[in-house]
Amino acid sequence: MKLKYFKFILLAAFLINVNQVFAKGKEPRTCVPEKIVSGIDAWPFGCESEFPWKSIQGLWRVKDLGLEDMYFTFKVTQNSLSFKKIVQINQYSNIDCSLNSWGVGEINFKNTVVKSLMTTGETDFMMTLRSFSPEVLNEVKLGSHNNRAVTVMTLYPLGQPDREFAYKLQKVSSKPTFICYE
């Protein structure tokens, strides 16, 4: 008789535990930003989605800078020593088609953020690439982005993170080449 009650209690405990696990999976995700960096829009850093390796490769544009548009090419390759994915990054001027800066980005341990040291040959700066899901952007009340993920880049001069500025990227082409139309 005691064995029968023990099996019943064990089964009940198991079912309660299973229900708690499934209930936790249904809880809405709550995003608490680590910081919000301004730019054209503000972005909830710390709430990034998994990095979009399949869609990042190509030609991207930053608009509305008050100056000229900036164009970036991102080419996904692999580090020959560590075999980790990396992103080769080039920035071009749309005024004279010149290569303005270049660098290589690596993913962080959470697989959410790519960081790159960029250089012009004279000046160095840090670039960070992030992607935000539409759900997170709606959750932190950053408005509609046509229900699509948004890729955001931040830049700041090396050693001056207080001068960090964020920019929304717009994909121009899936080909990682810049074609200049002078």
Phi, psi and omega per residue, in radians:
M1 nan -0.740 3.140
K2 -1.097 -0.643 3.129
L3 -1.125 -0.649 3.120
K4 -1.120 -0.783 3.095
Y5 -1.148 -0.680 3.129
F6 -1.085 -0.782 3.111
K7 -1.091 -0.713 3.130
F8 -1.099 -0.806 3.135
I9 -1.115 -0.741 3.120
L10 -1.085 -0.773 3.114
L11 -1.121 -0.740 3.125
A12 -1.094 -0.751 3.120
A13 -1.108 -0.718 3.113
F14 -1.081 -0.809 -3.131
L15 -1.120 -0.683 3.094
I16 -1.098 -0.782 3.140
N17 -1.098 -0.756 3.117
V18 -1.079 -0.746 3.114
N19 -1.083 -0.673 3.117
Q20 -1.150 -0.688 3.124
V21 -1.108 -0.818 -3.141
F22 -1.186 -0.612 3.111
A23 -1.136 -0.680 3.129
K24 -1.122 -0.608 3.132
G25 -1.159 -0.356 -3.100
K26 -1.634 -0.105 3.139
E27 -1.181 2.462 3.096
P28 -1.185 2.544 3.120
R29 -1.298 2.297 3.092
T30 -1.899 2.150 -3.105
C31 -1.771 2.154 3.066
V32 -2.048 1.815 -3.087
P33 -1.068 2.453 3.053
E34 -1.261 -0.698 3.089
K35 -2.796 2.814 3.083
I36 -2.157 2.133 -3.120
V37 -1.842 2.325 -3.109
S38 -1.402 2.850 3.084
G39 -3.064 -2.404 3.015
I40 -1.156 -0.689 3.029
D41 -2.192 3.017 3.023
A42 -1.824 2.579 -3.051
W43 -2.249 2.486 -3.071
P44 -1.508 1.344 -3.112
F45 -1.104 2.333 -3.031
G46 1.911 -0.162 -3.129
C47 -2.070 0.478 -3.077
E48 -1.189 2.677 3.012
S49 -1.483 2.999 3.027
E50 -1.036 2.475 -3.057
F51 -1.101 2.351 -3.047
P52 -1.457 1.239 -3.097
W53 -0.984 -0.643 -3.062
K54 -1.257 -0.454 -3.054
S55 -1.977 -0.065 -3.065
I56 -1.315 -0.530 -3.075
Q57 -1.110 2.346 3.105
G58 2.493 -2.903 3.114
L59 -1.785 2.244 -3.103
W60 -2.197 2.655 -3.127
R61 -2.193 2.492 2.963
V62 -1.936 2.176 -3.135
K63 -1.970 3.035 2.996
D64 1.081 0.758 3.116
L65 -1.632 -0.115 -3.056
G66 1.477 -0.217 3.099
L67 -2.049 -2.246 3.089
E68 -1.676 2.748 3.012
D69 -1.162 2.581 3.042
M70 -1.922 2.482 3.096
Y71 -2.082 2.408 3.136
F72 -2.247 2.426 2.950
T73 -1.874 2.390 3.085
F74 -2.116 2.118 3.113
K75 -2.124 2.105 -3.124
V76 -1.456 2.202 3.073
T77 -2.385 -2.904 -3.137
Q78 -2.257 2.422 3.068
N79 -1.169 2.200 -3.060
S80 -1.232 -0.321 3.129
L81 -1.640 -0.833 -3.075
S82 -1.675 -0.215 -3.099
F83 1.099 0.307 3.057
K84 -1.466 2.648 3.055
K85 -1.190 2.456 3.052
I86 -2.335 2.868 3.102
V87 -2.115 2.099 3.012
Q88 -1.474 2.230 -3.011
I89 -2.134 2.295 3.021
N90 -2.255 2.449 3.071
Q91 -1.979 2.319 -3.105
Y92 -2.118 2.639 3.033
S93 -1.564 2.346 3.067
N94 -1.493 -0.051 3.123
I95 -1.488 -0.904 -3.121
D96 -2.078 0.152 3.071
C97 1.132 0.277 -3.097
S98 -1.413 2.692 3.023
L99 -1.381 1.984 -3.071
N100 -1.536 -0.683 -3.118
S101 -2.724 2.878 -3.121
W102 -2.674 2.796 3.125
G103 -3.115 3.109 3.113
V104 -2.276 2.287 -3.112
G105 -1.886 2.511 3.069
E106 -2.136 2.650 -3.103
I107 -1.385 2.631 3.050
N108 -1.413 3.065 -3.066
F109 -1.185 -0.364 3.136
K110 -1.513 -0.073 -3.105
N111 1.078 0.639 -3.117
T112 -2.141 -0.418 -3.006
V113 -2.313 2.315 3.032
V114 -1.841 2.219 3.106
K115 -1.996 2.482 -3.123
S116 -2.466 2.431 2.938
L117 -1.574 2.028 -3.130
M118 -1.796 2.660 3.109
T119 -2.462 2.600 3.010
T120 -1.726 -0.070 -3.007
G121 1.770 -0.447 3.117
E122 -2.099 -0.620 -3.090
T123 -2.122 2.425 3.097
D124 -1.940 2.556 3.063
F125 -2.594 2.789 3.125
M126 -1.679 2.381 3.049
M127 -2.137 2.429 3.057
T128 -2.256 2.339 3.082
L129 -1.951 2.370 -3.122
R130 -2.454 2.762 3.050
S131 -2.267 2.438 3.132
F132 -2.140 2.351 3.123
S133 -1.352 2.738 3.094
P134 -1.066 -0.585 -3.138
E135 -1.097 -0.769 3.136
V136 -1.144 -0.756 -3.127
L137 -1.110 -0.665 3.080
N138 -1.202 -0.676 -3.111
E139 -1.082 -0.687 -3.125
V140 -1.665 0.255 3.007
K141 1.053 0.795 3.074
L142 -1.726 0.286 3.023
G143 1.418 3.138 -3.072
S144 -1.490 2.424 3.032
H145 -2.194 0.811 -3.131
N146 1.001 0.536 3.103
N147 0.964 0.654 3.131
R148 -2.199 2.734 3.046
A149 -1.146 2.630 -3.130
V150 -2.109 2.310 3.081
T151 -1.761 2.277 -3.053
V152 -2.192 2.450 3.104
M153 -2.066 2.405 2.976
T154 -2.048 2.568 3.133
L155 -2.349 2.518 2.936
Y156 -2.749 2.599 3.096
P157 -1.055 2.438 -3.110
L158 -0.940 2.263 3.135
G159 1.470 0.032 -3.121
Q160 -2.268 1.065 -3.094
P161 -1.097 -0.290 3.085
D162 -1.212 -0.220 3.125
R163 -1.770 0.354 -3.131
E164 -1.182 2.401 3.141
F165 -2.381 2.492 -3.077
A166 -1.904 2.524 -3.131
Y167 -2.384 2.403 3.031
K168 -1.434 2.331 3.125
L169 -1.686 2.515 3.063
Q170 -2.072 2.215 -3.127
K171 -1.342 2.287 -3.140
V172 -1.763 -0.729 -3.074
S173 -2.703 2.705 3.070
S174 -1.456 -0.132 3.117
K175 -1.559 2.253 -3.101
P176 -1.447 0.885 3.107
T177 -2.268 2.574 3.122
F178 -1.838 2.167 3.087
I179 -1.956 2.121 -3.083
C180 -1.652 2.349 3.087
Y181 -1.991 1.515 -3.110
E182 -1.330 nan nan
